[in-house]
Amino acid sequence: LEQASDIFDGSYDAYKLFNGANNPNMYTTMSDNIKYAINAVSDTFDTDKEIPLSIFCAISQPFTLTFENTFTSNYTLQIKDKVTGLIIPVGNEDSYSFTYTVGDNPNRFALLVHKEEPIVTSVIEPSNLLIDKLSISTVDGKISISNPEMYQVVITNI
């Protein structure tokens, strides 16, 4: 979210309320050291972003992180396991299993966010000087038209 920041935003974020007994706890932290259950971050960064992802549990046990319905338009998401050094993709149907042992550092993981720039596969240059501000491109199979002068545009499938 463009309006979000790297510190607590009351409109977007939620504090982590810890589970009791033997239930696992997962949360993120940012520069303000607050533990977040929901952590909206700004999408205005230019470089990769690494967000600490922590797991804590009162008992030792195996865990599997399963990722479903991930929507990552223009982003690649990965989880870094700081213990094994593995980088795990986060996409639909991806999963990662590990064993948590009481006393482990809860800051074992990091969420890696890579902002991808759209890849322009072709650009059609206008031949008419009256519409030199019209720009047409295709990105990932989608047609994008920049039309600041609001010219009439007709698309024909031949």
NUMAR-36388 format. One record per residue: x, z, y of N, C-alpha, C, O in turn; residue in one letter; residue number from 1. Coordinates in steps of 0.001 Angstrom, whole numbers, plus 500000, padded with zeros to 6 digits. Layout:
DRENDREN      n.X      n.Z      n.Y     ca.X     ca.Z     ca.Y      c.X      c.Z      c.Y      o.X      o.Z      o.Y   resn   resi
DRENDREN        X        Z        Y        X        Z        Y        X        Z        Y        X        Z        Y      a    NUM
...
//
This chain:
DRENDREN      n.X      n.Z      n.Y     ca.X     ca.Z     ca.Y      c.X      c.Z      c.Y      o.X      o.Z      o.Y   resn   resi
DRENDREN   500828   500000   498817   500000   500000   500000   500868   500000   501240   501776   500821   501365      l      1
DRENDREN   500603   499107   502134   501410   499016   503341   501306   500292   504177   502270   500676   504838      e      2
DRENDREN   500133   500957   504153   499924   502145   504976   500547   503402   504368   500705   504403   505067      q      3
DRENDREN   500895   503371   503106   501460   504549   502442   502913   504735   502849   503536   503830   503405      a      4
DRENDREN   503450   505928   502563   504830   506220   502905   505512   506917   501730   504916   507092   500667      s      5
DRENDREN   506765   507311   501933   507519   508006   500890   507392   509523   500985   508150   510254   500347      d      6
DRENDREN   506443   509989   501772   506112   511415   501806   504609   511531   501573   503913   510519   501495      i      7
DRENDREN   504106   512760   501462   502707   512964   501107   501767   512319   502123   501876   512552   503326      f      8
DRENDREN   500837   511500   501612   499790   510867   502410   498450   511373   501877   498034   510992   500783      d      9
DRENDREN   497783   512218   502637   496536   512822   502193   495451   511823   501824   494558   512150   501042      g     10
DRENDREN   495509   510626   502363   494494   509611   502054   494766   508869   500750   493867   508227   500206      s     11
DRENDREN   496000   508949   500240   496372   508144   499083   496953   508942   497916   496795   508543   496762      y     12
DRENDREN   497616   510056   498196   498351   510799   497170   497570   512012   496690   496623   512455   497341      d     13
DRENDREN   497983   512547   495534   497386   513772   494993   498490   514652   494429   499397   514171   493751      a     14
DRENDREN   498404   515944   494715   499356   516903   494170   499172   517015   492662   498062   516866   492151      y     15
DRENDREN   500256   517275   491964   500204   517500   490516   499712   518922   490261   500293   519887   490758      k     16
DRENDREN   498648   519041   489490   498175   520331   489004   498621   520418   487558   498247   519576   486743      l     17
DRENDREN   499411   521420   487231   500029   521470   485910   499038   521863   484828   498205   522751   485007      f     18
DRENDREN   499156   521170   483693   498349   521455   482516   498821   522764   481901   499988   523135   482026      n     19
DRENDREN   497917   523451   481245   498282   524716   480627   498750   524545   479198   498738   523448   478640      g     20
DRENDREN   499156   525648   478629   499544   525760   477217   500558   524694   476818   501598   524544   477460      a     21
DRENDREN   500250   523955   475753   501210   523018   475172   500973   521569   475594   501516   520648   474984      n     22
DRENDREN   500173   521368   476622   499884   520014   477075   501017   519481   477947   501577   520221   478756      n     23
DRENDREN   501354   518219   477790   502449   517642   478576   502060   517444   480039   500881   517313   480369      p     24
DRENDREN   503051   517426   480895   502881   517171   482322   503791   516027   482727   504978   516017   482398      n     25
DRENDREN   503231   515066   483440   504004   513948   483961   503716   513845   485450   502565   513943   485875      m     26
DRENDREN   504774   513646   486244   504593   513569   487684   505766   512817   488308   506817   512650   487689      y     27
DRENDREN   505565   512368   489543   506640   511741   490306   507014   512656   491458   506247   513544   491830      t     28
DRENDREN   508189   512437   492017   508621   513148   493220   509222   512126   494175   509686   511063   493763      t     29
DRENDREN   509203   512466   495442   509813   511614   496461   510775   512463   497279   511155   513547   496839      m     30
DRENDREN   511173   512004   498446   512158   512707   499263   511680   514075   499734   512494   514925   500095      s     31
DRENDREN   510358   514298   499735   509826   515587   500177   509773   516625   499053   509344   517756   499281      d     32
DRENDREN   510210   516250   497829   510244   517124   496640   508877   517646   496205   508807   518618   495453      n     33
DRENDREN   507809   517033   496652   506465   517379   496193   506245   516711   494846   506683   515580   494632      i     34
DRENDREN   505570   517403   493938   505229   516839   492631   503866   516152   492766   502872   516776   493139      k     35
DRENDREN   503845   514837   492449   502658   514014   492639   502012   513641   491305   502704   513253   490364      y     36
DRENDREN   500677   513758   491225   499917   513194   490111   499592   511738   490428   499636   510875   489551      a     37
DRENDREN   499265   511475   491694   499037   510120   492201   499981   509946   493380   500012   510769   494295      i     38
DRENDREN   500755   508855   493343   501776   508656   494356   501744   507214   494837   502401   506346   494263      n     39
DRENDREN   500973   506962   495899   500938   505630   496492   502183   505478   497356   502502   506361   498152      a     40
DRENDREN   502878   504368   497202   504079   504121   498002   503885   502844   498800   503093   501978   498430      v     41
DRENDREN   504606   502743   499880   504518   501569   500738   505052   500343   500010   506014   500432   499247      s     42
DRENDREN   504424   499206   500252   504905   497963   499648   505751   497160   500633   505964   495963   500440      d     43
DRENDREN   506228   497813   501677   506999   497098   502695   508509   497174   502473   509275   496747   503336      t     44
DRENDREN   508949   497707   501338   510387   497793   501095   510959   496430   500730   510269   495602   500136      f     45
DRENDREN   512220   496198   501085   512870   494914   500833   513737   494925   499585   514033   493870   499025      d     46
DRENDREN   514143   496102   499149   515017   496200   497993   514265   496865   496853   513101   497239   496998      t     47
DRENDREN   514930   497008   495733   514316   497700   494612   514097   499164   494975   514841   499743   495767      d     48
DRENDREN   513072   499743   494387   512751   501147   494641   512823   501888   493320   512315   501405   492307      k     49
DRENDREN   513451   503060   493319   513529   503906   492139   512787   505202   492448   513147   505929   493374      e     50
DRENDREN   511746   505484   491663   510910   506663   491878   511127   507617   490709   510864   507256   489562      i     51
DRENDREN   511605   508834   490985   511797   509801   489901   510475   510076   489170   509445   510324   489796      p     52
DRENDREN   510526   510027   487844   509361   510260   486988   509729   511373   486020   510639   511218   485206      l     53
DRENDREN   509030   512486   486107   509393   513675   485342   508350   513994   484277   507159   513733   484445      s     54
DRENDREN   508839   514569   483169   507979   515007   482067   508393   516416   481685   509579   516709   481532      i     55
DRENDREN   507402   517285   481532   507648   518670   481145   506586   519091   480143   505413   518746   480288      f     56
DRENDREN   507003   519840   479125   506059   520367   478137   506604   521703   477626   507816   521915   477596      c     57
DRENDREN   505700   522600   477226   506108   523930   476757   506570   523928   475310   507136   524918   474846      a     58
DRENDREN   506339   522821   474575   506778   522744   473186   507535   521436   472952   507319   520449   473655      i     59
DRENDREN   508407   521441   471974   509132   520226   471591   508202   519358   470761   507531   519844   469850      s     60
DRENDREN   508167   518072   471080   507314   517162   470322   507628   515712   470670   508211   515432   471717      q     61
DRENDREN   507237   514788   469785   507414   513362   470088   506301   512887   471032   505182   513398   470997      p     62
DRENDREN   506627   511911   471864   505670   511321   472789   505769   509804   472718   506816   509251   472380      f     63
DRENDREN   504675   509148   473040   504674   507702   473219   503990   507398   474539   502846   507795   474764      t     64
DRENDREN   504693   506699   475401   504111   506210   476646   503573   504818   476359   504311   503947   475900      l     65
DRENDREN   502304   504607   476625   501665   503311   476387   501119   502801   477708   500502   503550   478465      t     66
DRENDREN   501347   501532   477982   500949   500947   479254   499851   499926   479010   500031   498964   478264      f     67
DRENDREN   498708   500153   479653   497560   499260   479520   497033   498914   480898   497115   499716   481828      e     68
DRENDREN   496493   497720   481020   495857   497278   482259   496757   497445   483477   496305   497877   484537      n     69
DRENDREN   498019   497104   483323   498934   497191   484453   498765   495963   485324   498763   494836   484828      t     70
DRENDREN   498626   496176   486598   498499   495082   487554   499711   495142   488454   499856   496075   489243      f     71
DRENDREN   500572   494166   488344   501834   494212   489074   502073   492925   489849   503165   492357   489798      t     72
DRENDREN   501068   492471   490556   501220   491248   491329   502437   491339   492247   502528   492238   493083      s     73
DRENDREN   503357   490415   492088   504589   490327   492873   505577   491462   492616   506531   491630   493375      n     74
DRENDREN   505363   492243   491555   506269   493337   491234   506596   493328   489749   505765   492964   488916      y     75
DRENDREN   507811   493730   489433   508189   494010   488058   508382   495511   487964   509106   496100   488767      t     76
DRENDREN   507732   496137   486978   507857   497569   486783   508617   497841   485493   508403   497182   484475      l     77
DRENDREN   509507   498823   485555   510260   499250   484382   510429   500762   484456   510349   501359   485530      q     78
DRENDREN   510664   501369   483299   511007   502786   483259   512428   502893   482743   512789   502272   481743      i     79
DRENDREN   513231   503688   483437   514610   503925   483015   514662   505294   482350   514271   506299   482943      k     80
DRENDREN   515152   505322   481103   515382   506577   480385   516824   506972   480684   517759   506335   480198      d     81
DRENDREN   517005   508019   481478   518343   508427   481898   519151   509036   480767   520375   509124   480864      k     82
DRENDREN   518485   509461   479687   519200   510043   478544   519779   508946   477661   520952   508998   477290      v     83
DRENDREN   518954   507949   477323   519421   506884   476426   520022   505698   477172   520747   504894   476588      t     84
DRENDREN   519717   505590   478466   520183   504451   479243   519312   503215   479079   519615   502169   479652      g     85
DRENDREN   518234   503319   478307   517356   502172   478078   516493   501885   479301   516101   502792   480036      l     86
DRENDREN   516207   500596   479500   515269   500143   480527   514061   499581   479774   514194   498641   478990      i     87
DRENDREN   512890   500160   480016   511680   499815   479262   510734   499029   480171   510402   499501   481258      i     88
DRENDREN   510291   497834   479748   509326   497087   480565   507982   497802   480594   507564   498409   479609      p     89
DRENDREN   507319   497721   481732   505982   498302   481879   505027   497149   482114   504943   496613   483219      v     90
DRENDREN   504319   496778   481082   503339   495704   481165   502257   495976   480150   502331   496948   479399      g     91
DRENDREN   501265   495136   480124   500177   495313   479166   500717   495351   477745   501495   494491   477333      n     92
DRENDREN   500289   496360   477012   500626   496544   475596   502055   497007   475348   502448   497139   474189      e     93
DRENDREN   502852   497259   476386   504189   497807   476179   504076   499308   475905   503149   499963   476380      d     94
DRENDREN   505023   499844   475138   505035   501288   474875   506481   501736   474641   507371   500923   474392      s     95
DRENDREN   506687   503053   474728   508007   503627   474517   507839   505007   473905   507087   505834   474422      y     96
DRENDREN   508535   505255   472809   508468   506551   472124   509778   507308   472313   510860   506719   472303      s     97
DRENDREN   509661   508621   472485   510824   509481   472646   510445   510885   472192   509264   511188   472019      f     98
DRENDREN   511423   511723   472002   511185   513110   471617   511577   514020   472767   512683   513936   473301      t     99
DRENDREN   510649   514889   473137   510908   515885   474173   511285   517189   473487   510620   517619   472545      y    100
DRENDREN   512352   517815   473961   512786   519097   473430   512736   520127   474560   513211   519873   475667      t    101
DRENDREN   512156   521286   474267   512083   522349   475266   513484   522586   475820   514450   522703   475067      v    102
DRENDREN   513578   522654   477129   514870   522825   477783   515452   521523   478301   516411   521539   479073      g    103
DRENDREN   514878   520375   477884   515334   519088   478417   515135   519047   479921   514210   519662   480453      d    104
DRENDREN   516006   518322   480599   515827   518103   482028   514534   517312   482233   514411   516214   481691      n    105
DRENDREN   513567   517829   482995   512308   517105   483172   512485   515798   483933   511618   514927   483867      p    106
DRENDREN   513588   515646   484652   513828   514441   485454   514500   513344   484627   515438   512691   485086      n    107
DRENDREN   514013   513155   483419   514627   512232   482460   514404   510767   482815   515232   509919   482484      r    108
DRENDREN   513313   510466   483474   512920   509076   483684   512890   508704   485164   512879   509566   486043      f    109
DRENDREN   512879   507404   485408   512662   506861   486751   511815   505604   486605   512004   504813   485681      a    110
DRENDREN   510888   505437   487525   510099   504208   487593   510838   503253   488508   511079   503561   489675      l    111
DRENDREN   511200   502086   487975   511922   501071   488746   510926   500024   489218   510207   499431   488413      l    112
DRENDREN   510888   499802   490510   509965   498828   491098   510804   497734   491736   511592   497989   492647      v    113
DRENDREN   510627   496528   491253   511356   495383   491798   510342   494454   492450   509428   493953   491795      h    114
DRENDREN   510516   494233   493746   509617   493345   494476   510113   491918   494313   511231   491585   494706      k    115
DRENDREN   509278   491093   493735   509651   489700   493501   509170   488831   494652   508039   488963   495120      e    116
DRENDREN   510028   487961   495087   509621   486994   496095   508914   485847   495381   509362   485411   494321      e    117
DRENDREN   507819   485358   495947   507148   484219   495314   508096   483039   495183   508889   482758   496082      p    118
DRENDREN   508005   482360   494063   508829   481183   493819   508002   479951   494177   506975   479677   493556      i    119
DRENDREN   508447   479237   495153   507747   478019   495565   508215   476900   494651   509400   476569   494613      v    120
DRENDREN   507275   476320   493917   507645   475271   492970   507587   473881   493597   508264   472962   493136      t    121
DRENDREN   506789   473725   494638   506774   472447   495337   506139   472643   496703   505271   473496   496892      s    122
DRENDREN   506590   471837   497645   506034   471865   498991   505687   470437   499361   506501   469528   499199      v    123
DRENDREN   504479   470243   499859   504046   468926   500306   504158   468915   501818   503473   469676   502501      i    124
DRENDREN   505009   468066   502337   505211   467991   503778   504149   467087   504387   503912   465990   503880      e    125
DRENDREN   503514   467523   505454   502515   466669   506095   503174   465459   506740   504258   465568   507313      p    126
DRENDREN   502526   464317   506648   503099   463103   507215   502544   462830   508610   503115   462037   509359      s    127
DRENDREN   501457   463468   508958   500822   463249   510248   501328   464314   511229   501164   465507   510973      n    128
DRENDREN   501937   463904   512345   502500   464856   513292   501442   465752   513925   501774   466816   514447      l    129
DRENDREN   500186   465345   513890   499133   466182   514464   498914   467457   513647   498362   468436   514151      l    130
DRENDREN   499340   467440   512416   499132   468626   511577   500461   469195   511096   500570   469653   509959      i    131
DRENDREN   501471   469166   511964   502783   469629   511546   502822   471139   511282   503817   471634   510752      d    132
DRENDREN   501782   471873   511633   501754   473307   511358   501056   473616   510041   500969   474779   509648      k    133
DRENDREN   500563   472603   509360   499913   472800   508064   500978   472840   506976   501800   471930   506870      l    134
DRENDREN   500959   473891   506171   501943   474037   505102   501198   474245   503789   500322   475103   503687      s    135
DRENDREN   501558   473449   502789   500917   473542   501480   502005   473801   500450   503030   473119   500429      i    136
DRENDREN   501772   474799   499590   502746   475094   498546   502013   475584   497306   500855   475998   497368      s    137
DRENDREN   502713   475526   496180   502170   476097   494956   503105   477191   494485   504324   477015   494467      t    138
DRENDREN   502532   478321   494103   503287   479451   493613   502579   479962   492366   501405   480328   492414      v    139
DRENDREN   503301   479983   491252   502737   480472   489985   501416   479804   489651   500490   480467   489181      d    140
DRENDREN   501314   478511   489883   500114   477768   489525   498977   477908   490516   497881   477414   490251      g    141
DRENDREN   499192   478565   491652   498157   478737   492672   498559   477949   493907   499731   477927   494281      k    142
DRENDREN   497601   477313   494531   497853   476540   495739   497656   477445   496940   496637   478125   497055      i    143
DRENDREN   498634   477453   497834   498543   478220   499076   498580   477253   500235   499413   476348   500277      s    144
DRENDREN   497669   477448   501184   497611   476592   502366   497675   477479   503599   496824   478345   503803      i    145
DRENDREN   498685   477253   504408   498781   477932   505694   498218   476977   506731   498748   475883   506926      s    146
DRENDREN   497153   477383   507392   496402   476492   508263   496073   477206   509578   494902   477461   509857      n    147
DRENDREN   497098   477538   510400   496844   478324   511602   495972   477616   512635   495319   478282   513439      p    148
DRENDREN   495945   476279   512632   495145   475538   513607   493713   475306   513113   492900   474709   513819      e    149
DRENDREN   493408   475774   511910   492064   475679   511319   491586   474233   511157   490426   473922   511428      m    150
DRENDREN   492496   473347   510710   492111   471983   510396   491216   471986   509176   491270   472913   508368      y    151
DRENDREN   490390   470956   509032   489589   470821   507829   490514   470379   506693   491304   469448   506846      q    152
DRENDREN   490402   471065   505551   491250   470753   504402   490343   470366   503250   489394   471082   502926      v    153
DRENDREN   490638   469230   502632   489885   468781   501459   490864   468634   500317   491882   467956   500447      v    154
DRENDREN   490556   469272   499192   491411   469166   498013   490667   468336   496977   489511   468610   496657      i    155
DRENDREN   491345   467321   496458   490737   466428   495463   491575   466443   494205   492793   466283   494276      t    156
DRENDREN   490957   466631   493063   491625   466580   491781   491532   465163   491255   490444   464697   490916      n    157
DRENDREN   492656   464474   491184   492656   463061   490767   492889   462965   489283   492925   461863   488734      i    158
//
